């Protein structure tokens, strides 16, 4: 089962991609880079995202892979869709459609009040996700190696 990462072009999003690449490598699986193009309340939903945006997402991932160095990156692909102001739902729908085992998202540092509310997208994903969600902090996560604990199985 693949690991999914919600793409965001900011530093927190890049940290999430780096963590997801590490997860995929440790668990010997593929990476799905999820891109949701928000078309606004009156826009289209469920249609392919703009090709130029998808190309930019792929370039961002290639840049993160280049910055990481080290061993060969796991196989990955960009999966995209559009959403009429329902980005969290669209991300979770893509996870379900592609049978993702975990979703990785980036999150920036928040004030005390901000910590309570997290942020609209992050909060909705954490509350609604049927699969585990790994929340990665911002730029400092890029400078430290990411370690994934092995999963124990019960027979």
Phi, psi and omega per residue, in radians:
X1 nan 2.356 -3.091
X2 -1.336 2.804 2.972
X3 -1.711 2.458 3.135
X4 -1.975 2.564 3.057
X5 -2.302 2.337 3.083
X6 -1.398 2.061 -3.103
X7 -1.340 2.410 3.005
X8 -2.604 2.364 -3.034
X9 -1.369 -0.056 -3.136
X10 -1.449 3.121 -3.081
X11 -1.057 -0.655 3.133
X12 -1.174 -0.656 3.099
X13 -1.165 -0.675 3.106
X14 -1.164 -0.654 3.081
X15 -1.124 -0.663 3.107
X16 -1.134 -0.722 3.105
X17 -1.093 -0.759 3.123
X18 -1.072 -0.763 3.123
X19 -1.135 -0.702 3.136
X20 -1.171 -0.655 3.069
X21 -1.076 -0.753 3.098
X22 -1.086 -0.777 3.136
X23 -1.036 -0.838 -3.119
X24 -1.065 -0.677 -3.131
X25 -1.196 -0.809 -3.131
X26 -1.102 -0.677 -3.086
X27 -1.641 0.128 3.105
X28 0.863 0.961 -3.137
X29 -2.369 3.140 -3.139
X30 -1.674 2.891 -3.136
X31 -2.043 2.287 3.014
X32 -1.866 2.085 3.094
X33 -1.661 1.943 -3.049
X34 -1.584 2.222 3.109
X35 -2.193 2.124 3.095
X36 -2.034 2.077 3.096
X37 -1.569 1.991 -3.137
X38 -1.383 2.061 -3.099
X39 -1.692 0.073 -3.129
X40 1.487 2.923 -3.049
X41 -0.975 -0.608 -3.084
X42 -1.720 0.115 -3.065
X43 -1.507 -3.127 -3.137
X44 -1.336 2.707 3.113
X45 -2.382 2.387 3.088
X46 1.442 0.152 3.097
X47 -1.746 2.851 3.119
X48 -1.070 2.498 3.097
X49 -1.256 2.839 3.117
X50 -0.981 2.282 -3.076
X51 -1.029 -0.642 3.135
X52 -1.142 -0.657 3.096
X53 -1.161 -0.728 3.129
X54 -1.108 -0.702 3.093
X55 -1.106 -0.699 3.110
X56 -1.138 -0.666 3.094
X57 -1.095 -0.813 3.132
X58 -1.050 -0.688 3.109
X59 -1.121 -0.729 3.091
X60 -1.019 -0.780 -3.135
X61 -1.118 -0.766 3.106
X62 -1.050 -0.664 3.102
X63 -1.118 -0.764 3.123
X64 -1.107 -0.737 3.105
X65 -1.057 -0.763 3.117
X66 -1.096 -0.670 -3.140
X67 -1.234 -0.523 -3.112
X68 -1.232 -0.622 -3.055
X69 1.075 -2.676 3.064
X70 1.236 -2.672 -3.047
X71 -1.131 2.901 3.135
X72 -1.015 2.422 3.137
X73 -1.243 2.629 3.062
X74 -1.179 2.884 3.067
X75 -1.119 2.492 -3.141
X76 -2.611 2.773 3.048
X77 -2.659 2.716 3.090
X78 -1.605 2.284 3.064
X79 -2.061 2.196 -3.035
X80 -2.297 2.794 3.061
X81 -2.771 3.056 3.029
X82 -1.961 2.772 3.130
X83 -2.590 2.436 3.093
X84 -1.564 1.357 3.097
X85 1.120 0.418 3.101
X86 -2.210 0.972 -3.075
X87 -1.042 -0.802 3.139
X88 -1.016 -0.770 3.121
X89 -1.102 -0.704 3.135
X90 -1.133 -0.724 3.110
X91 -1.074 -0.798 -3.128
X92 -1.178 -0.593 3.082
X93 -1.133 -0.748 3.097
X94 -1.092 -0.686 3.090
X95 -1.047 -0.785 -3.130
X96 -1.156 -0.758 -3.125
X97 -1.084 -0.533 -3.083
X98 -1.877 0.198 3.042
X99 0.959 0.788 3.136
X100 -1.210 2.503 3.141
X101 -1.567 -0.419 -3.140
X102 -2.691 2.636 3.076
X103 -2.032 2.251 3.111
X104 -1.864 2.274 3.111
X105 -2.318 2.647 3.076
X106 -1.650 2.616 3.122
X107 -2.513 2.401 3.137
X108 -1.613 2.834 3.134
X109 -1.104 2.456 -3.095
X110 -2.167 2.776 3.011
X111 -1.232 3.083 3.129
X112 -1.015 -0.786 3.108
X113 -1.164 -0.718 3.122
X114 -1.085 -0.613 3.103
X115 -1.104 -0.610 3.129
X116 -1.157 -0.719 -3.080
X117 -1.663 -0.251 3.131
X118 1.088 -0.957 -3.023
X119 2.439 2.566 -3.040
X120 -0.962 -0.940 -3.080
X121 -1.174 -0.847 -3.126
X122 -1.039 -0.824 -3.115
X123 -1.078 -0.802 -3.138
X124 -1.080 -0.724 3.135
X125 -1.113 -0.824 -3.126
X126 -1.077 -0.674 -3.116
X127 -1.343 -0.589 -3.004
X128 -1.766 -0.206 -3.018
X129 -1.239 2.253 3.066
X130 -1.470 -0.105 3.127
X131 -2.064 2.809 3.100
X132 -1.037 2.559 3.118
X133 -2.149 2.240 3.053
X134 -1.807 2.068 3.121
X135 -1.747 2.173 -3.081
X136 -1.919 2.330 3.070
X137 -1.257 3.001 -3.039
X138 -1.180 -2.464 -2.936
X139 -0.924 -0.563 -3.132
X140 -1.089 -0.432 3.111
X141 -1.216 -0.440 3.118
X142 -1.256 -0.440 -3.060
X143 -1.585 -0.154 3.131
X144 -1.988 2.530 3.067
X145 -1.161 2.529 3.139
X146 -1.711 2.227 -3.122
X147 -2.016 2.267 3.123
X148 -1.881 2.214 3.102
X149 -1.245 2.500 3.122
X150 -1.226 2.535 3.100
X151 -1.478 2.343 3.052
X152 -1.613 2.503 3.082
X153 -1.996 2.565 3.137
X154 -1.932 2.191 3.125
X155 -1.566 nan nan
